[in-house]
Amino acid sequence: MRITPREELDYRISRLQTYMAGAGLDAVIIVQNADLFYFTGTIQSGNLYVPVEGDPIYMVRKEHSRARMESGLKLVVPFSSMKNIPGILADHGYSLPGRVGMELDVVPVAFFERYRAVFPNADFSDATPLIRRVRMIKSKYEIHLLQDAAVQVDKVHRRAMEVIREGMTDLELAAELEFTARKEGHQGLVRMRSFNSELFYAHIFSGTDTAVPAYVDTPLGGLGLNPSFGQGAGLKRIERNEPIIVDFAGCVDGYLVDQTRVLAIGGISDRLRRAYDDMIRVQERMITLALPGTPWGDVYEGCRTLAERLGYADSFMGARGAQVSFIGHGIGIEIDEYPFIARGFSEMVLEPGMVFAFEPKVVFPGEGAIGIENTFYISNYEGLKQLTFSDQELVIL
């Protein structure tokens, strides 16, 4: 088990406090698991109180002894009731805050109201944009974890080439690849921040099921096993001469990479083969555009324009009527972090340290989907670097 170094946590807190000062906040209270892990190194139940100046206080309801062991923060204290919070602050020399930020994109209203009762005279605002801006710049420590996750997902890809056989179900293939990932240290959970955006390890499906849309905000969906989780692998059997999509999120020590590869038994249609080659061209176009200082939306528009010029206006990033408005998404602890290579993001620009998955895909209803996905980061010295490294050739078995 890898413990997040104290100096790493201190650096993250310091960056958040800089943004807090700019926004005029006296304190930020963090309760969501992904953010807790990022700023404390653990997800034990409680809250992290970050003052604009001074040491943060991690108040833990359950389990304090484990939080003390897993977190490198200086102040990790037990508490049993939210009524204790003002007293804990006073014990550490902090007055009650006047302006408080919380993760208002994910905190339930009922939970938020309980914090407002603790600080009845405070003004509350959304600290999520500040938190996301801190998290979007990855440190060398984080890049190393992402590189380990890329090794894991490459092993998954290699295993796919070994086990795929005609007649096996998409679910059987998914189970084989999930087993491989678990043996390589996958935590068994893929975190996504957006409300109701549940994900498992991967989208693994074949043939016409690759083109079935679903509720989740992704270009591909899949039928799934039942309507309670209507996405991903189902019971369709793999046949010859159809695409097999393995869209897999590798994960090591909490950090994710995203990779999509396409395989087939025998071959695929000329239209799908041409579309695959064209999606490689779109990825190559992204690589020329994704330079530090470039607006996120400009990368999106440049790649979308190329895809449309290649003839995919009605099939790029989903079938007509189900197309998503992004081609890439930031990734790290969650699979939908900043930056977004998406429509409308014209004011935010690419910066060194950003990590994102880029996934140009096309969908032909009744026939299948095709595409590629890799995870990239922007290096301080070498520009855009690719983290995922499995062979990009369409695999014919």
N, C-alpha and C positions, 0 to 999 in steps of 0.2 A: 504494500500500500504506500503510495507516494503522498507525502504531506507537503502542502504548499508552503514554500519558504517564507519566513517572517518578513524578509526584505521585499519580497514580491507583494505581500499584502500591504505593507507600509506604502509602497509606491502607488498601488491602486487607490488606497484611501487618500493619499496626498493629491492625486489627480482629481478625485471626486471633490475634495475640499476646495480646490482651485475653481472648479466650475460652480460650486455652491456659492462661493464668495461673489463671483460674477453675477449670479442670479439673485443675490440678496437673501439667501436662506441661512437661518441660524442652525438648522439641523436637518438631517435626512434620516428617516426610519425605514430600514430595509427588512422585509419579511418573506419575500418570495424565494423559493429554494435555489433557483439558478443564481440569483443575485447574492444570496447568502453564501453560497459556495464560492463565488468569485471573490467576495470581500472578506470572508472569514476562513475559508478552506474546509468548511463542513456545512451540513444542513440540519444540525440539531435544532429542534423547535424553539423558537423565540424571536427576538428581534435584535438588529444591530443598530445602535444609536450612534450616528456620525455627527459630531459637532463641527461647525465650520472651522474651529481651531481646537487642537488638542487631540488626545487619544480617543478612539471610538470605544464604546462599551457594548459588548456582546452579552445580552441578557437572555439566559437560556432557561426555558421551562423544562425541557426534556430532550436530551439527557445531558446534564451539566458535566458529569465526569468524562463522558466521551467527547463533548465539545472541548473541554480543557485539554484533552489528549490530542485532538485532531487539528485544533486551531492554533496558529502561531501568534494570535493577537495578545496583547499585554493584559487587557481587561476582559475577562470572561467570568461573568458572575451569575449565580442562580437567582431566579425569581419565580414566584408562584402565582402572582396576580398582577394584572396591569395597574392596579392601584399602587403597586410598589414602585412604579417607574419614577415618579417625582422624587421619592426618597433616595433611590439609587443615584439619580443625577446629583442631588444635593450632597450625598456622601462623597462624590468624586469632584465636587467643586463647581458643578455646572448649574446655572440658573435655568428657569423654565424658558424654552424657546418662544420667540414671537412669530417666526415664520418657519414652517415645517414642510418638508417635501416627503412624499410617499410615492410608491409605485402604483399610481392610480389607473394604469392600464390593466393591472392584473389583480389588485387587492379587492376582494368582495366588499360591497357597500356596507354590509353589516359589520364587518371587521374594521373598516375605515371609521365607522361611527363610534366604535369603542375607543379608538385612539383620539378622536375628537373630544370624547368625554374626559380623557386623561388630561388633555391640553385645551380646556374650553375657551381660553382667550387667544389661542394661536390662529393664525391664518395658514391654511393648508394649500399646497399646490402640487402639481405633478412633477416628480423628480425623475421620471422615467427617461426623458430625453438626455438628462445629464448622465445617468447611469449607463445608458446605451452608448453615449459618446466615449465614456471611459473604456467600456468593454470592447469597443470596435478596434482599438489599437492593441495588437497582440505584442507581448514581450517575447524575448528570446526563449524564456522558459515555456511559454505557451506554444510557440512554434515547434519546439522539440516534442511536445506532447502530440501536436497535430501530425508531425512526421511519423511518430509511432502509430497513430491511427491509420495513416496511409499505408504503412506496412501491413497492418491488420486487414484492411480492405483488399489489398492485393492478394493476400492469402485466400480470401473469400472468392475472388475472381478465379484464381487458379483451381480452387476446389470446384467451382461451377463447371469448368471445362472437364473435370474428371467424372462428375456424377450425373450430368445431364444425359438422359436417355429417352428415347421415344416411348410414349405411353405413361411416363410418370406424371403426376399431377403438379401443377404450379405450387401447391401447398407442400408437397413432398420435397420439391427443390428448395423452397424457402426454409423448411425445417433443417435440411442438410446444411445450408449456408449459415443459418443462425447458430447451429451447433458449432460450426467451425469458428465463428466470431466469438462465441462464449468461451471456447477453449483458449482463445487468444486474448481474453481479458475484457471483452465487451461487457458493459455494465447491465445490458438488457433493457435500457430505457433510452429513448431519443427525445430530448426535451424540445418543445416548440412553444414560443411565448404567446402567439395569437390565441384568442379565446376559442375553445372547442376545436383547436387544431391538433388532434391526437395523431400520433404516428407510432409505428412499431420500428423494427430494424430497417425495413426496406419495402420497396415496391418491386415485387417479383411476379411476373406474369408472362403469358405467351399468346401469340396469335391475335385473334380479335379481342381478347380480354385486355390487351395492352391499350386499346383505343376506347375502353369504357370510361366515361367521365365519372367523377365522384364529387362529394361535397367539399373536400379539403382543397385548399388554395394551392394546388400543384398542377402542372401541365398534364400529368398522367394520374389516373385514379385506380382503375381496376375494380372488379366486381366484389372481391372479398368473399368471406364465408357466409355472411348473413347481413341483414339490414342494420343490426346493432353496431357494426363496424364495417360499413360498406366500402372498403378500399383494400388494395393489396391482393395477395394471392388467394385464389379460389380453388375449386376442384376440377377446373378444366385440365384435360390431359394434353401434354406437349406432343405436337405432331411435326412431321417433316415440313421443310420449306416454309417456315413461319418465324417471325422474330421472337426471341426470348429476351425480355428486358430484365436486367439485374441492376436495379437502382438501390444502392446499399449505403447506409450511413455507418461508417466505422467509428468506434469510440474507445478511447484509452484514457483512463484517469479523468473522466468527465468531459473530455474534449472530442469533438466530432469532426470528421471530414465526410464529404459526400462524393460518390462516384457512380456513374452509370456506364455500363458496357452492354453490348448487344451480341447475342450468340444465336446460332441457328443450326439445325440438323439438316444437312443437304444444301440449303441455300435460301435466298429470299427473292422476291420479285424484283424486276429491274427498277420499278418505281421506288421501292423501299431502298434498294442499293444506292440509287442516285441521291435520294433524300439524305441518306447517311453521309455520303461524301459531301453533300452541301452543308450539312450541320457542322462537319469538320471545318469547312470554309468559314462558317459564321464564327466558330471558335477562334480561328486564326485572325479574323477581323477584330474580334474583341482584344486579342493580344496586342495588336497594333494601336488600339485606342486607349487601353487601360493604363494610362500614364499618370503619375502623381500630378494633382492639380486639375484633372479632367472631371467635370461634373458627372455624377452617376448616371443621370438621365441622358447625357450625350452618348455614353457607351451603349445604353439601351437603344437609342434611336438609330445609331449607326449600324448596329447589328440587326435590328428589326427591318430597317430599310433594305439591307442586303438580302435578308430572307424573303421579303416580298418581291424583290427584283428577281430572285431565283424561282419565283412561282408559288410561294407558300403563304400567301396572304390569308387564306381561309383555313390553314392547317398548322401554322406556326404557333407553338406553345399551347396547343390544345385544338380540338375541333371547333369549327365555327359555332359560336354561341357559348362555348365553354373555355375560351382562351383566357389565359392569365396575363396580367400586365407587367410581368417581369421576365427576365432571362437569367438573372443571377441573384443570389442572396448571401448576405454575410453568414458566417458560421463559426462556431466556437463551442461554448457550453450549450447554447441553443442553436437550432437549425435555421432560425430566422432572425439573425442579428443584423446590425448595420455592417457594411453598406448594402443597399438594395440597387441592383442594376435593373432599374424599373422606370416606367413612365412617370414623368412629373418631378423627378428629383433633380432639379436644375441648380439648386443652391448649395448642395452638399458635394464635396469633391473628394476624389480618391487621395489617400495619404499613405505614406510608408507605415507598415504594420497592419494594414487592413488585410483581412482574409475573407474570401468569398468563393462560393461554388457557382460555376457557370454551366448552364444546362440547356443548350439549344435543342429543341425536340419538335417533331412534327407528328401529327395524328391524322390518320386516314380511317374514318369510321367504317366498320365492316371489313377492314383489311388488317390494320395494325398500326403501331407507333414505332418510331425510330428516333435515335438521337445519341447524344454523348453528354457526359458531365464529368467535370474535374474540379478540384479545389485548388485555388491559387492564393498566393499572398504577395504583397508588394514589399520588396526588400528595400532597405535604406540605401543600398549601394548597387544592387544588380537589377532593379526594376521588378517587373512581374516574374514570379517564379511559380512553377507548378509543383504542388505538394503530392497529389495522387499521381501514380506513375505506371499503373497497369497498362499493358499494350493496348493501344487505341484501335488496332485493326479489328474489324468485324470478324468474330470467330465463327468459322464454319466447321462443324463437327461431322 
